[in-house]
Amino acid sequence: MKKILKELWDDPTRICMYLGYFTGVITALMGVLAIVEGFIYNGFGSKGWLTALIGLGLVGIGALCLAMFWFIWNVFKPWLFRHLHIPI
C-alpha cells in the first residue's frame, strides 16, 4: 500500500491507470456473473440466453476499458509527454 501511495505521489497520472484497471476488471467480473446467473436462474431458454448476452456485453465493455486505459498509459502518455517536452 505504501508503495502504491508513493507511486501516486511521484506520478499522479497513475491513478488513471489504476482506476481503468479496477473499472475494467469489475465490469468484466459483473459480466461473467451475469452469464452464470442467466443460465442458472433462467435456464437455457430465451431469458437465459438474453441475460448471458447482456453479461457478454459487460465482459466486452470491461475488456475495452482495460484496453483503453492500457493504450492511454503505455502509448498516448509517452507520446504526449515527448511532444510537450515534459520529462517522464
C-alpha positions as a printed Julia matrix, in Angstrom:
88×3 Matrix{Float64}:
   0.0     0.0     0.0
   2.85    2.36    0.88
   4.5     1.63   -2.46
   1.3     2.42   -4.39
   0.8     5.68   -2.48
   4.42    6.68   -3.16
   3.96    5.92   -6.87
   0.8     8.05   -6.93
   2.63   10.88   -5.16
   5.52   10.71   -7.66
   3.27   10.43  -10.72
  -0.4    11.4   -10.17
  -1.4    10.23  -13.65
  -1.01    6.65  -12.4
  -4.4     6.98  -10.7
  -5.92    6.99  -14.2
  -4.28    3.64  -14.88
  -5.34    2.13  -11.57
  -8.93    3.36  -11.97
  -9.05    1.99  -15.51
  -7.83   -1.43  -14.46
 -10.2    -1.51  -11.49
 -13.18   -0.47  -13.62
 -12.36   -2.96  -16.37
 -11.85   -5.89  -14.02
 -15.02   -5.18  -12.01
 -17.1    -4.77  -15.19
 -15.75   -8.0   -16.68
 -16.46   -9.86  -13.42
 -20.01   -8.48  -13.42
 -20.38   -9.78  -16.97
 -19.19  -13.26  -16.02
 -21.57  -13.21  -13.06
 -24.45  -12.19  -15.37
 -23.64  -15.04  -17.77
 -23.61  -17.59  -14.95
 -26.71  -16.12  -13.35
 -28.54  -16.1   -16.68
 -28.12  -19.83  -17.16
 -28.54  -20.88  -13.51
 -31.65  -18.9   -12.69
 -33.27  -18.63  -16.11
 -32.26  -21.93  -17.65
 -31.3   -22.34  -21.27
 -34.48  -20.71  -22.59
 -34.66  -17.33  -24.28
 -34.45  -15.46  -20.95
 -31.22  -17.26  -20.02
 -29.6   -16.54  -23.36
 -30.67  -12.88  -23.21
 -29.15  -12.46  -19.75
 -26.0   -14.24  -20.92
 -25.78  -11.9   -23.92
 -26.03   -8.89  -21.61
 -23.28  -10.46  -19.5
 -21.13  -10.97  -22.59
 -21.62   -7.29  -23.41
 -20.42   -6.38  -19.92
 -17.34   -8.58  -20.37
 -16.66   -6.79  -23.66
 -17.06   -3.36  -22.07
 -14.69   -4.39  -19.27
 -12.1    -5.62  -21.76
 -12.47   -2.43  -23.78
 -11.98   -0.37  -20.63
  -8.8    -2.3   -19.81
  -7.5    -1.92  -23.36
  -8.33    1.79  -23.48
  -6.51    2.6   -20.27
  -3.56    0.39  -21.26
  -3.35    2.31  -24.54
  -3.56    5.69  -22.81
  -0.93    4.72  -20.27
   1.58    2.92  -22.49
   1.18    4.61  -25.88
  -0.5     8.0   -25.68
   1.04    9.34  -22.46
   4.69    8.83  -23.52
   3.92   10.26  -26.98
   2.18   13.31  -25.48
   4.88   13.95  -22.9
   7.6    13.59  -25.54
   5.9    16.15  -27.8
   5.23   18.57  -24.93
   8.85   18.14  -23.77
   7.8    17.07  -20.28
  10.21   14.65  -18.59
   8.55   11.31  -17.89
